[in-house]
Amino acid sequence: MPIRSVLSDADDDFVPDRLGELVVVQGVLTSDPIVMARNAALANLQDETGGILLFTRAPARLRDRVKLGDEVRVTGVVEQFQGAEQLNVKEVEYLRDGVLPDPREVTAAQVNGEEFAGQLVRLRGRLRLLERPDEDGARAELTDRTGMVGVFVPTRFYEDPGFLGELPNLHEAEIVGVAGQKDSEPPYNGGYRLVPRTTADFVFIPAPPYREILVTVSVGLLLLSSLVLLSSKKANDRAHREMKALTESLRNSEARLRENQARLELLTTQVPAIVWSVDRNLRFTSSIGAGLKAINLKQDEVVGMTLFEYFQTDDVNCGPVAAHRRAIAGSSATFESRWAGRSYECHIDPLRSADGRIVGAIGLALDTTERIKTETALEEQATALRHAQKMEAVGRLAGGVAHDFNNLVTVIKGYCDLIALKIDPQHELQDWFEEIKNSANRAASLTSQLLAFSRKQVLEPRVLDLNEVLADMNRLLRRIIGEHIELVSKLSPDLGRVKVDKSQIEQVIMNLAVNAYDAMPRGGQLQLETANCTLRGDESGALGQLPPGEYAMISFSDTGEGMSPEVLSRVFEPFFTTKEVGRGTGLGLATVYGIVTQSGGTIDVSSKPGEGTTFRIFLPVVKEEVTRATPMAGGARDTRGTETVLVTEDEEAVRALIRQTLVAKGYRVLEASNGATAVRLSREHEGTIDLLVTDVVMPRMSGFKLAQAIRNDRPDIKVLYVSGYAYSGRHEGESITPETFLAKPFSPEMLALKVRKVLSESSAIRVD
């Protein structure tokens, strides 16, 4: 990038357009790197368009890599230091030995312009040293026919004997150096100036012959004056001391004034706020601050305009106008406003003259746009967290109820099956038992939905292509929504694969389709869409609960009646429904929520009354190939056996059902109501115990701990876990698979089949 572009100031506000940007420039070093106080280094860079000062807090980046005349490529951040532009170096790349540009022949007037700032120039004129050097250096003046320019003389020059030898003969000099920038502070003293690089940049031109004559005459006059003034030496000394003190005071005052001016300009041009003033007629008299740039205004651009003209209103009660009027009346005022799409918090105070009269009002506006965005995002995250906590609490309650209810349903269904086997198929009680079984099955379905919501149902996940699932269900979905609703599918051809339970995700799709059907009684459109999504981890709402990564998204958008905010906040709660009594249980969307979250994803919903509803499901993408379902082997199996089974179940009715079922199948059964009793029976029994059938959730000792305790004595025993909750993977040191787990409620035949299958395995499933 050309250096001139880096320093561009298109809006004339003394602030480079690229302030704060990371840029790359290329040019030739016109000075050797100079180390400042061992923790910083400076150098000058020039290309065909201009020059700029290089600055770094890591001196080795410049000192150890490059030198005068090298062509380099520099990466750095555009900055201002006390009003002067510079490049804060991040990286320097040596390119080649460059050609040092010839200094431009200039005049003092040209150096005092912007054209040659940062470039090598040569200037000739009368040189006058203004002060002795301090820790930074000294300042001199070089005057030619066009004007005067300040020259900065670094302290290190005074270490050169040759340079010191020329100082007493100061007259005319030719100086090569870098043209500095205006409004800067030490080490480049204020005003435009010339900065030599070494003492070799000074060429002192001998004084003309008449100088010696002038010096002789001056000495004679000085001696004569000394004789005349000898009588008043004390008065002259006193006057000299007073003049010296006054001069020093003026010099210090001037330095402080320059410092205060630079500080004020820095504040007014860079502070991220807007400061303005108006007179008693509500007419702008000033407007400054870096915040003006955000609303496309330059400093003092609105001066002369009234508040009514700026806000385009005639209403004296308009918020900003009323606040300024209160300030002019003597009271402070605060208001919030929107300017150019941004939010501001404004404070107005009376503006008083030196004698205390109110001559107008002064205002300060702070940009609160980002703060409001942050607060809004935090509130959304807090709302999502509160909702997640509420759903978690409801889920635990629902899961606990379902677990206890499953025990009852297991007993009802089990004994119905056993009684049905004992009586004649034509017996009149068979129909009654069928009705009891049907009711128990409906109760089991209800508990299954509750377990789905609480994320504790049994899943058998496999890798699927969601597009294939939707395509397979297309005909079923069209039958569900009817002919008065149009079904539109927009499926992404490269949709990522997910690992979910196929039957459960099909239930999710069906439930959402039914929900859309209910929302469009007079017809409409249901649009199904799939897409790949990348989440960064900073999303709000439900998406904020997911870790960053790749996700497959399914959306269901209907053109139905929509939902109010109150309904929307409870849409996934179990038993919450807006349907009439008898037309819905309120478990459809609760089931959807549970299945999706248990599958590692989340569901997001947006809706407004009269504008339809959109449900979006996000499921994590996996890299595995699609798993094709294998056909199950058919045919009846012999479920009888003669092995010894230890049954541990704290629910007496369920334990009795398991015992009677296994005894009827020929097994020898030992039973215990808790873990401690089971361990004692195992240790007292002298024969072999082939299988442990245990409930997972029991008082004092869980089924997992029980299995570990018994395996200490009987390492070859096999285990079948029974529970109303879903368990998979590793729990308390035990590994549970679908082959070693039986979910409640179950029928006697399901129990017998599972027991026979576990006992027939060649080896027990163990955890090392």
N, C-alpha and C positions, 0 to 999 in steps of 0.2 A: 504494500500500500504506500503511495507517495506520502512524504512527511507533510506536505501542504494539506492533504486530505485529513490527516490525523489532527492537525491544528485548526481545522475549519471551524468558524463561528458564524454560521449562516444567519442566526437571529440576533447577532450583535449584543449579546448579553454578557460578554467577557467570560463565558463558559464554553469550552470546546464542545462541539456536538457529540464527540465520541468520549466524553469524560466517563471514566469507569470501565470502558470497553477494553478487551484484550485484542491487540493488533499486532501485525507483523510488518516491519519496515526493513529496508535494505539500503546501505550506503557506506560511506568511508568515514572512519574515525578521524576527526580533525584535531584531536588532543589525546595525549596519553591518559589512561585512567588515573584519577587522583583519589587516594584513600583519605577519608574524612573521619577523624577520631576513631580509627580502627574498626568501626562497625558500619561504615558506609563508603561508597565510592561513586565518583562522578566521571563522566566523559561526554564529549560532544560528537554527534552523528550528523552527517550532511549528505543529501542526495541532490538531484538536479532541481528539485522543487523547493527545498528549504532545509532548515536544520532544527535539531531538538536536543535538549539535555537528557542524558541517560543517568538514571539513579538506581542504586541497589543497596539493600541492607546486607548483602552477601558480597563483600569486596572481591572475593576470589573469582566470581563470575566474570569480572572485567579485568582485574589486575593480572591474573594468572593465565589468561586466554588470549587477549588481544592487545594491540598497541597502536600508536599513531600510524595512520596510513593504511591500516588493514581494512579490507572490504568485508563487511559482516552482515549477517541477517539477525535481527533482534526481535524477540517476542516479549511484549510487556503490556502493562495496563496504563492507559492515559490518565494522568493525575494533574492536579494543580497544587503547588506548594507556595503559599503566601502570594497567590495571584499569578505565578509563573507556571507555564505548562512544562511538564516533564514526562518521561516514560519510565515507569517503575519496572525494571528489567526482571523477567522471569527466566529467560534463556538467551544465550548469545552463541551464534554459530559462525566460526571463522570460515570465510569463503576463499579468499585469495589475498595476495599482496596487492593492494589497490593503488590508485593514483591519487595523491592528495590534491584536491582542487586548488587552483590559484586563487589567492585572496582577491575579492572584488574591490576595485578602486572606488571609494565612496567619500562623501562629504559628511560633516557633522549633521547636517539637516537630514540626509538620507538615513543615517544611523538612528536618528530620532523618529523614524517612520517604521512601519510594520514590515516593509518589503524584505529587509535583510536579517530579520531576527533569527538567531541560531546559526548564521552562516559566517564563514571566514571573510573578513574584510580588512582593507588597509586604509589608514587614515593619517593625514599629516597636518600638524598644526602646532600652536604654542602650548607647551605642557606646563602645568602648575600643580605642585603637590599640596594638597589641602590639609593633611593631618598625618601624624605619625602612626605607624602600624599598631594595631591591637592584635588579639589572638586570631582574628580572621584576615586582616589586611588593612590597607590604607586606600583612600580615595583621592584621585587626581582629576584635573579637568584638562581637556584638550580642545582648543579653540581654533577654528579656521574662519574663513570669510563668510561661511554660511551659518555659523552658530557654535554652540558649545556642547560637548558630550562628556559624560562622566566616564572615568577609566578606573577599573578596580585593579589594585596592585596587591597580589597575595603576599602574605608574610614571608613565604619561603624565598621570594625574590631578594629579600634583604640579607640572605645568607650568601649571596654572590658578591665577592669583593669588587668585581668589575662593575657591577650595577651600582653598588654603593659609591664607587668612585665617580660616577657620572652625575649622581644626584645633586651635588653642589653647583653644577654647571647647567642646571635645567634651563632650557630656552625653547628650542623647537625640536620636535621628535616625529619620527614616522613609526607608527605602531600597527602590528598585525595581531588580530584577535578575533574572538567570537562576539558578534553583535548580540547583546543581551535583550531581555524583555522588560517591558514597562511594569510598574507597580510591584516590584519585587523587593525582598528584604535581604539582609546579609546571608551568604557571603557576597551577594551582588547588591551593593547599596542602591537606594531608590532611584528612579528615573531610568531612561534609556542610557546604556553605557557600553563600554568596550572592555572585554575580558581577555588580556594576553594570556598565552599558555605557558611561555617560559621567558627568561630575561632576553633570549635571542630575538624575541618579537619586538624589542625596543631598539630603535636606531636613533641615537641622539645626534642632532645636527649642530655643529659648532656655532657659537654666537658670532655675529659680524664684528669687524674690527672696532667699530665705534662703541662697542659695549664696554671695552676697557676704559675708554675716555669717560663714558657715562658713569662707570663705577668710581673713577677717580674724583670726578666732580661731586658725585653723591657722597663720597667719604668726606670731602672738604666741607660740603654743606652740613653734613652730619656733625663735624667737629665744631663748626661755627655755631650750629644750633645748640650743641652741648654747652658751649661757653655762655650763650645767651640764657639758656634755661638752667644753668647750674644753680642759680640762686633759688630757683623754685623746684629743686629736685624732689623734696619731700612731697610737695603737692602733686608733681607729675607721677611720682611713684604711687601715691594714693589713687590718683586718677587711673593709672595703668592697672592697678590691682582691681579697681572697681570695673574697669572696662573688660578686663580678662574674665572676671566673675560673671559679668553680664553676658559676654560672648559665650561662655561655657553654659550658662543657664539657657540662653537662646538655642544653642546647639542641642542641649538635652530636650528642651521643649519641642524642637523641630523633630527630633528622633521619636519622641513619644507621640507627637501628632501623626507622623507617618505610620507608626505602629498601630495607633488607634484607627486611622483611616483604613489601613489594610485589614484590620480585624473586623471593622464595621462592614467593609465591602464583602469580606468573606462570609459574614453572617447573612447579609442581605441577599447575596447571590447564590448561596449554597444551602441555607437552612431549609429543610423540607416543609415550608409553611408559606402562607401569604400574609403580608402585612400591608395595610392600606390606611388612608386617612381621607376624610371628607370635610368640607367646610360646613357652615351653618345652613347653607342652601342645599345640602346633601349632594354636593358636586365633588367628585374625586379630585384630590390634590396630590396623591401619590399612590403607587402600588409597586411593591417590591417582593422578592422572595423566589427561591427556586421552585416553589409550588406552582408558580404561574405557568411553567412549561407544560404541566399536566393538563391545563385547560386552554392550551394554545394561545396564551397571551404573553406579550413582552412586557418588560418592566415599564411602568408608567404609561402603558398603551391606553388605559381607560381614563387618564387624567383629562379633565374638562367635561367628562360625561357624568350625567346625574344618575343616581340610583334608579330612578324611574326609567331612564333610557336603557340602562344596563339590564335590569330585570324585566323590561318591556311590560310595565304595568302602570296604571294610574291609581292604584289602591294604596292609600296611605296606611292602611292596616295590614298590608302584606308583611309577613314575618321579618325579612331583612330590613325593610324600610322602617317598620315600627321600632325595631331594636335600635337603629341609628337615631331615631327621633328621641327615644328614651335617654340615650347617652348624651345627646345635645342638651336635654333637659336636666342632666346632672346625675343620672343613674346608670350603673353598669347593666349590661344585658347580655344574655347568651341565647343562641338559637342554632338549630341544625339546618343545613341546606344541601341541595343537590346542584352541582355545577358541572356541566359537560360530562354527565354520566358518573361523577364521583361524589362521594359523601364527605361533608366537612362539618366540623364542630367549630362554631364561630363565637368569639367573645368581643364585645364592643365596650369601650370606656370613653368617658369625656376627654377631649383634647384641650388642654389649657395652655394659655400663653404664659410668659414669664411673670406677669402680674396676677395670674390666677384666673383670668377670664376664660370662659369656655368659648373656644373659637371653632369648634367642630367636634369630630369623633374619630377615634383611631380603632382599628379592628385587627384581629388576628384569627386566621382560619387554619386549623390543623386537619390534614387529610386523614380521615378515619376509614377509608374504603377497605383497606386490607384488614384493619382491626375488626370491622364489622363482618367481613368474610370469615375471618378466623373464629369469631364468636359464634357465628351461625353454624360453621362446621362442627365446633365443639358441642353446641347444643344438639345438633343432629346425632352426633356420636353418643352423647349422654342419653338421648331419647332411645336410640337403638339399643344401648346397653341395658337401660331400664326395661325395655320390652323383652330383650333376651332373658334377663333375670326373671321377669314375670313368667315368661313361657317355660323357663327351666323349672320354676317352682310348681307351676300347674302340671308340667310333665311328670315331676316326681310324684305328685299327688295322684295323677291319673295312673301312673305305672304301679304305685302301691295298691290302689283299688283293683286294678286289673289282675295283679298277682294273686291277691286274696280271692277275687272272684273266680279266677281260673281253677283254684283248688275246688271250689264248690261245683263248678261246671264239670270238672273232671270226674267227680264222684257221681253226679247226676247221669252224665253220659255213660260212664263205665257200668254202673249198676243197671241202667236200662239195657245195655248190650248183654250183660250177663243174664238178666231175667228173660230177655227175648230168646236167649239160647235154651233156657230151661223149659219154656212152655211151647205148646204146639203152634206152628206158624198160622194155623187157622183159628187160634183162640181169639175170642172177642177182645181180650186185653191188648192184643198186638197193636191195634189201631191207637189205643191210648198211649202205649209206650212210644209209638212213632211220633205222636204229637209232642210228648215230653222231650224226645230226642230232637225234634225240629226246633222246639223252643230253646233247648240247650245249645243247639248249633247256632241259633241267632244270637244267643248270649255270648257264645264263643267268638262270633264275628265281631260283636261289640267290643269285647275285651281285646281282640286283635287290633281293632282300630285305635283303642286307647294305648296299647303297647306301641303301635306305629307312631302315634303322636309323641310318646315319651321316649322314642328311639330305643326301645327294648324288645322289638320283635326279632324273630329269627330271619336273617338274610342269607341268601346264597349268591353272592355277587360273581359276575363274570364279565369279561370285556365285551362291550357292545358298540355297534354303530347306531346312534340314535336316529339317524335318517332311515335306516332299515326298520327300526321299531315303528316309527311313524308311518312308513309306507305299508307295513303289514297291518296296521290298525286303521288305515284310511277308510276302508269300507265300513268297519264297525263304528267309527266316529261319525260318518255320514248318516248312519241309521240312528245314532244317539241324538244328533242335533236336528234331524228332520229336514224336510225339503224347504221350509221357509227361512232357513239360515244358510248362507253361502259359505262354503269352506274353501279357504285359499291357503296354499302351502308355498313357502319360500325357503327351500332347504339349501344350506351351504354345501357345495359339492366336496369340499375338503375338510369337513367337520372332524374335529379330533375325537378319538375313541375314549369312552368312559368305562369304569368298572362299577356296575350296579347290579342289583337283583332285577332280572328282566320282568318277572311277574309284578314286582312292586312298582317299577317305573311305568308299566302299563296301567296299573291302578291309578297312579298319579295323573297320567294323560287322560284316562277316562273321567276321573273326578273333576278335572279342570274343564273338560268338554261339557260335562253335565252342568257345572257352575255357569258356563257361558250360555248354555241353552236356557237355564232358568232366568238369566239376566236379559234375554231377548225374546219375550213372549210374543212380540209382534213382528219378529223376524229381524234380520240384520246380517252381519258378516263376522265370521270367526277366522282370524288369520294366524296360522302356525308358522313360526320362523325359527331357523337354527343358524347359529353363527359361532365363530371362534372369538374369544375375548381374552385380553391380557389385563390382569388386575395388578396394580402397582402397590397396593397396601395402604393407600391414603384415601380410599373411597369412603363415602359416608353411608349411613343407613345400614341395611342388612349386608351389603357388600363389604363394609368395613370389618365384618367379623371373619372374613376369609383371608388366608395368607396370600401374599403375592404369588402369581404364577399364571399358567395357561388354563382356561376353562372353556367348556362347551356350554352354549346357552340355548335354551328352548324358550320361546315366548309364545303366550296365548293372548291375543288381543281381540276383544269383542267390541261391538258398537252398541252395547246395551245401556242399561239405565245408570250405571256407575254407582259409586258408593260415597256416602258422606264421610268426613274425617273421623267421626265417632265410630262408625261401622268399620272403617278401614283400620283403626287402631286395634280392633278385637277380632279381625277376620279369621285368624288362625287359632283362636281359643276353642277348646273342645266344648260342645253343647251350646255354643253361641250360634244362633241362626236368626235370620230375618223372615223366614218362611212362617206360614201359618202352622198352628199346632197340628201335628200329625203328618206334616208334609216333609219333615226333615229332622235329622238327629243333631245336626251341627257338628258332625265328625268328619265330613268330607274333606274340607280344607285343612282341618287339624291333622288328618291322616297324611295329606300331601306334605305338610310342613315336617312331620316326623320322619317320613321316608327320605325326603330330600336331605335333611340335616344329618340323619344317620348314615347316609351315603357319602358324607363328606362335603356336601354342597350347601347352598342356601337358596331361598326363594324371596324375590322382591316383588312388590305389588304397587302399582300406581293407578289412581282412579279419581274421577271427579263426577259429581252428579250430572247426568245428562251427556257425559263425554266418553262413556265406556270404561273398560278396565283392561289393564295389561298385567299379566303374571309373567315374571321372568325367572327361570330356573337356571342356576349355574352349578355345573358339576366339574370336578377336576379332571383334566385330560391325562391319560396314561399313554405310555409308549408301546404297550404290549399289543399283540395282534388280537383280532376279534376271536372270541372263543365260541366255537360252534357247539350247539347242544347235542348230546349223544342220546340216542333212544334208550329208554329204560327197558330192562328185561321184564317180560311179562310172565304170567303163570303163577300159580299158588305155590307157597313154600310151607314146609313142615315146620311148625313153630313149637313143637314139643321138645322136652329135654329132661335130663336127670341130674343136672349139675346143682351145686349148692350156691344159693344167692343170698347175700346179706342186704336186706332192705332197710334204709334209714330215711325216715320221713316224720317230721314233727306234727303234721296234720293227720290225726288218727283215721279219719274216714278215707283219705287218699292212701294211707299206708295199708289199711285193710283191703282196699280195692286191688292194690298191687299184689298183696299176699295171696288173695283168693284167685286172681288171674294166673299167677305163676304156679300155684299149687295145682290148679285145674289142668295146667299144661305139663305136670309131672315133675316140676322142680322141687327141690328141698329148700325151704325158705327159713332164714333167720331174720328177725325183725327187731328194730330199735327205734325209739322215739327221739333220740338225740345223738350227737357225736360221741359223747363220753360212754354212753351205753354200748354203741356200736364198737368202739375200741375194746371195751371190756369183753364183749361177746367174741370178737375176733381172737383175742388172746386166750380165752377159755376154751374155744372150740378146737378139738384135737385134729379134726379132719381137714380136708381141703375146702377152701372157700374160693369158688371160681369167679364170682362176679359180685361187685359192690354196686347196688342201685341206690343212689343218694340224692336227696333234694339239695339244691345249691344253697338256698337261704334258710338257715336254721339258727336258733338261739345259741349263743356261746361258742359254737364251733361250726364254721361253714363247711359245705360239702368238699371244698378244695382242701381245707386243713385236715378233714377226716381222711380223704384219700391218701394224703401224704403220711399221716400217722399209721394207717393200716399197711401201707407199702413198706414201711420200715420193718414190719414183721413178715409180710407176705409180698415180696417183690414181684411175684408173677400174677397177682390178682388183676383182673380187668375191671374197668369202671364205666358205668353209665350214669351221666348226670341228668337230673330231671329238674325243670324249673318253669315258672310262668314268665320269667324274663328271658331275653336273648343273651347268649354268651358265645363269644368266638375269640380265637386267639389265645393269649396267655393271661391267666388270672391266678394271682397268689402262688406262682410257681407251677401251675398246672396248665397244660395245653389242651384246649377243647376244640373239637372238630365236629361238623355235622354228623359224623358217624358215631360219636360218643355222647351225643346230646339228644334229649327227647323233650320237646316243648309241651307244656300243659296248655289246654286240655288235650288228652289223648284217650283213645278207645282201648279196651283190653286187647284187641287184635293188633293195634299199633304198638303197644307195649311188648307183646309177645314177639312180634317181628323184630323189633329193635334189640331185645335181649338175645334172641337167637343169632342175629347178625353179629353183635359184639362178641358173643362166645365163640362164634365160628371163625373169627379172625385168627390168622396164624400166630400173631403176637399182639400183646397189649400195646396200646398207644401210650408211650411213656414220655416223661420230661427228664432230661439229663440234669 
